[in-house]
Amino acid sequence: MQPFQIHRPSSVAEALAALRGAGEGKLLAGGQSLIPVMKLDLAEPTDLVSLAGIDALRGIRSEGGRVVIGAAVSHAEVEASPDVAAAIPALARLAGAIGDAQVRNRGTLGGSVAHADPAADYPAALVGLGATVVTDRREIGADSFFTGLFETALVEDEIVTAVSFPVPERAAYAKFPNPASKFAIVGVMVAATGQGVRVAVTGAGPSVFRVAEMESALADGFRPEALDGIAVSSDELFGDGDASAEYRAHLVGVMARRAVAECA
Ligand SMILES: Cc1cc2nc3c(=O)[nH]c(=O)nc-3n(C[C@H](O)[C@H](O)[C@H](O)COP(=O)(O)OP(=O)(O)OC[C@H]3O[C@@H](n4cnc5c(N)ncnc54)[C@H](O)[C@@H]3O)c2cc1C
């Protein structure tokens, strides 16, 4: 790992200034993805800008049919939040199934969505629930936020400040986890929302995606059997030592059915 300078701003404006003043600056949230990447010398920032001291990035609040979660809120805090449990229990359960206790205590919502790991759980929650990513300068709908493998719509120095989740009528997340890391080999979020039914898949391909055929079948009848006969193509899916592309395609159907059954 290369030497770096650490900055500890107490506001988003100070964080932005530190980033812009750095040679090769990187935001540091929980460090659960960034530090391993730095240890492998895949990122060599000259400056790390810690978000830990910025109160504006903390807190969970319910307002007007939405739950707004600060970017620096840890997975463990989402899991334990009475607001999240009451409004979107599927989101609390998703957070509680991320990694292990250390990862859940250090890792943050903002870090997870900014990193956009193809096997991360939160992308399925954001897209499945139709959430909005709030940054220091704009709001980005989840459908256009995740743009590819470890890629998002964020520009170079943009800071995620919160994610705003609309409260669904019902929702559930089913994951087939890697037994060691708990990352999703396939994870599916199914939600009946004010904007219709949404089905979002993570882990299977380079980026989270929706399954339109499943969404319209569930709109006609929200029950697991509605998904019978719907096959997801394996063409664009990952195949690796954990699971072939064909097995991942099969798992999408199985996890989607489980999620719908859990909603009932
Ligand atoms: C052993 C292990 C198991 C794991 N298992 C799972 C799992 O089962 N499911 C899962 O979803 N994840 C899993 N993770 C990943 C974990 O959820 C991380 O917490 C998450 O990917 C990154 O969050 P972080 O807060 O640690 O971000 P960091 O590592 O600090 O940062 C990650 C990236 O995001 C950027 N960033 C951070 N915050 C912001 C912000 N507010 N705005 C803009 N950019 C920002 C950083 O600059 C960096 O590029 C696992 C990680 C480990 C080490």
PDBQT file of the ligand as one rigid body, heavy atoms in Angstrom, charges set to zero:
ROOT
HETATM    1  C1  LIG A 301     -15.424  -9.824   3.906  1.00  0.00    +0.000 C 
HETATM    2  C2  LIG A 301     -16.432  -8.914   3.259  1.00  0.00    +0.000 A 
HETATM    3  C3  LIG A 301     -17.699  -9.380   3.001  1.00  0.00    +0.000 A 
HETATM    4  C4  LIG A 301     -18.650  -8.556   2.387  1.00  0.00    +0.000 A 
HETATM    5  N1  LIG A 301     -19.898  -9.069   2.147  1.00  0.00    +0.000 NA
HETATM    6  C5  LIG A 301     -20.803  -8.278   1.548  1.00  0.00    +0.000 A 
HETATM    7  C6  LIG A 301     -22.123  -8.765   1.288  1.00  0.00    +0.000 A 
HETATM    8  O1  LIG A 301     -22.498  -9.894   1.620  1.00  0.00    +0.000 OA
HETATM    9  N2  LIG A 301     -22.985  -7.925   0.657  1.00  0.00    +0.000 N 
HETATM   10  C7  LIG A 301     -22.647  -6.639   0.298  1.00  0.00    +0.000 A 
HETATM   11  O2  LIG A 301     -23.471  -5.934  -0.263  1.00  0.00    +0.000 OA
HETATM   12  N3  LIG A 301     -21.426  -6.144   0.565  1.00  0.00    +0.000 NA
HETATM   13  C8  LIG A 301     -20.504  -6.925   1.174  1.00  0.00    +0.000 A 
HETATM   14  N4  LIG A 301     -19.268  -6.408   1.453  1.00  0.00    +0.000 N 
HETATM   15  C9  LIG A 301     -18.962  -5.003   1.070  1.00  0.00    +0.000 C 
HETATM   16  C10 LIG A 301     -19.413  -4.060   2.191  1.00  0.00    +0.000 C 
HETATM   17  O3  LIG A 301     -20.809  -3.968   2.180  1.00  0.00    +0.000 OA
HETATM   18  C11 LIG A 301     -18.824  -2.645   2.091  1.00  0.00    +0.000 C 
HETATM   19  O4  LIG A 301     -19.230  -2.026   3.263  1.00  0.00    +0.000 OA
HETATM   20  C12 LIG A 301     -19.275  -1.756   0.968  1.00  0.00    +0.000 C 
HETATM   21  O5  LIG A 301     -19.081  -2.342  -0.287  1.00  0.00    +0.000 OA
HETATM   22  C13 LIG A 301     -18.466  -0.483   0.920  1.00  0.00    +0.000 C 
HETATM   23  O6  LIG A 301     -18.841   0.366   1.971  1.00  0.00    +0.000 OA
HETATM   24  P1  LIG A 301     -17.783   1.136   2.828  1.00  0.00    +0.000 P 
HETATM   25  O7  LIG A 301     -18.555   2.071   3.675  1.00  0.00    +0.000 OA
HETATM   26  O8  LIG A 301     -16.865   0.216   3.514  1.00  0.00    +0.000 OA
HETATM   27  O9  LIG A 301     -17.021   1.992   1.702  1.00  0.00    +0.000 OA
HETATM   28  P2  LIG A 301     -15.465   2.251   1.443  1.00  0.00    +0.000 P 
HETATM   29  O10 LIG A 301     -14.748   0.971   1.305  1.00  0.00    +0.000 OA
HETATM   30  O11 LIG A 301     -14.938   3.221   2.425  1.00  0.00    +0.000 OA
HETATM   31  O12 LIG A 301     -15.565   2.995   0.020  1.00  0.00    +0.000 OA
HETATM   32  C14 LIG A 301     -15.917   2.283  -1.142  1.00  0.00    +0.000 C 
HETATM   33  C15 LIG A 301     -15.885   3.239  -2.344  1.00  0.00    +0.000 C 
HETATM   34  O13 LIG A 301     -16.971   4.151  -2.266  1.00  0.00    +0.000 OA
HETATM   35  C16 LIG A 301     -16.484   5.508  -2.233  1.00  0.00    +0.000 C 
HETATM   36  N5  LIG A 301     -17.371   6.210  -1.296  1.00  0.00    +0.000 N 
HETATM   37  C17 LIG A 301     -17.583   5.882   0.004  1.00  0.00    +0.000 A 
HETATM   38  N6  LIG A 301     -18.554   6.677   0.516  1.00  0.00    +0.000 NA
HETATM   39  C18 LIG A 301     -18.933   7.519  -0.473  1.00  0.00    +0.000 A 
HETATM   40  C19 LIG A 301     -19.911   8.562  -0.553  1.00  0.00    +0.000 A 
HETATM   41  N7  LIG A 301     -20.678   8.901   0.503  1.00  0.00    +0.000 N 
HETATM   42  N8  LIG A 301     -20.048   9.206  -1.729  1.00  0.00    +0.000 NA
HETATM   43  C20 LIG A 301     -19.295   8.874  -2.815  1.00  0.00    +0.000 A 
HETATM   44  N9  LIG A 301     -18.360   7.894  -2.796  1.00  0.00    +0.000 NA
HETATM   45  C21 LIG A 301     -18.195   7.220  -1.631  1.00  0.00    +0.000 A 
HETATM   46  C22 LIG A 301     -15.034   5.410  -1.779  1.00  0.00    +0.000 C 
HETATM   47  O14 LIG A 301     -14.245   6.478  -2.235  1.00  0.00    +0.000 OA
HETATM   48  C23 LIG A 301     -14.619   4.088  -2.423  1.00  0.00    +0.000 C 
HETATM   49  O15 LIG A 301     -14.299   4.294  -3.771  1.00  0.00    +0.000 OA
HETATM   50  C24 LIG A 301     -18.311  -7.208   2.052  1.00  0.00    +0.000 A 
HETATM   51  C25 LIG A 301     -17.027  -6.723   2.342  1.00  0.00    +0.000 A 
HETATM   52  C26 LIG A 301     -16.089  -7.559   2.947  1.00  0.00    +0.000 A 
HETATM   53  C27 LIG A 301     -14.732  -7.011   3.266  1.00  0.00    +0.000 C 
ENDROOT
TORSDOF 0
